[in-house]
Amino acid sequence: MTYVVTDNCIKCKYMDCVEVCPVDCFYEGENMLVIHPDECIDCGVCEPECPAEAIKPDTEPSLETWLKLNADYARSWPNITQKKDAPSDAKDWDGVSGKLEAHFSASPGTGD
């Protein structure tokens, strides 16, 4: 099992999860974070820290797309180990549906 970041992170990009991760397995895109599945130790401390509830265990049904997206982008986006401020409009995007199709950016973030 590993944890994956799902669509509700897009444009919310809270970073509370980064701060608690003991193995620094988060990677930063322009408008979301991902978890490297080979680095995640399945401790689960990140899941309850996410205000947007965007982190899920990969054992939940229908997360195959997200496991692949996390794995693919963790290979090219920069590692992030320090919490940064969420976007000013993050609360407005929390819970919005269809964010993957309409708002996902494949561009990397800045990392640490």
N, C-alpha and C positions, 0 to 999 in steps of 0.2 A: 504494500500500500504506500501511496505517496499523497501529498496534498496538491491541489491545483487551484490556480486563480481563474475565476470564471468571469462572465460578461459584465457583472455588476461593477467590477473594478474599472472598466473603461470609463474614462472621463471623471471618475471619482478619485482614484489613485491615492487613497489614504495610505500612509506608510507606517501605521502602528505595528503592523506585522514584521516589518524589517527590524525594528528595534528589539523585538523579543526572540528572533530566530537565533538559535545557538550555533548554527553552522553556516550562516550567511549564504543561503541558497536562493535569494531573491535577485531578480534581474529587472532592469528598468527600461521600459519602452517610453515613447513620447507621452502616451496617455493611459498606460496601465502597467502593472507589474506581472511577472510570471515567476514560477517556482521551477528550479531545475530538478526534475524527478530523480536523477541519479545522485544528487547531493542531499536531498531531503531525507531526514532520518525518521520521519513519521512521528515526531514527538507531539504534534498537534497544538503547540502553544500559540501558533499564529492564528488558527481558526477563530477562537473567541475574541481576539484582538481586533478583528476587521469590522469597523463600523458599518460597512456596506454588506457584510455577510457574503462576500465574494469568494471566500476560500472554503473549499469542500474536499473531503477525502475522495480519492479516485474510486472508491468502492461504491459510491452513489451511482444510480443508473444514469445513463445518457451523458456521461462526461468524457467520452472518447475524443470528441473534437477538442475539448479543452486540454486534455492530457497531451495530445499531439501539438497543439498551439504552444503550450508551456514548454515542452521539450524543444521544439524548433527554435523559438525565440530566445530561450535561455542560452543557446549556443552562440547567438550573435549580439544580443544586447549586453550592456555593461552591468557588472555586479553592483548591487546597492546594499550597503550595510548600515547606513545612517539615515534616520528619519528626516524627511524634508516636509515642508508644508504641503498640504493638499491644495489642489486648485481652488480658487475662491468660489467657484460655482459648483463644487463637488456635491453639495447637498441637493442641488437642483437635478443632478443626474442620477442620484441614488434611486434605484427601482425602475428606471426607464427601460422599456423593453426594446429589443432589436438593435442594441448598441454594437454588436459584432458586425453586422452587415452595414450599418450606417455610419459608425464612428471609429472603428478600430483603426489604429495607425501602426504600420509595420516599422516605422522609424524608431531608432533607438533613443533612449533618454540620455541623460548625462552621467548617470552613475555617481560614484563617490568623488 
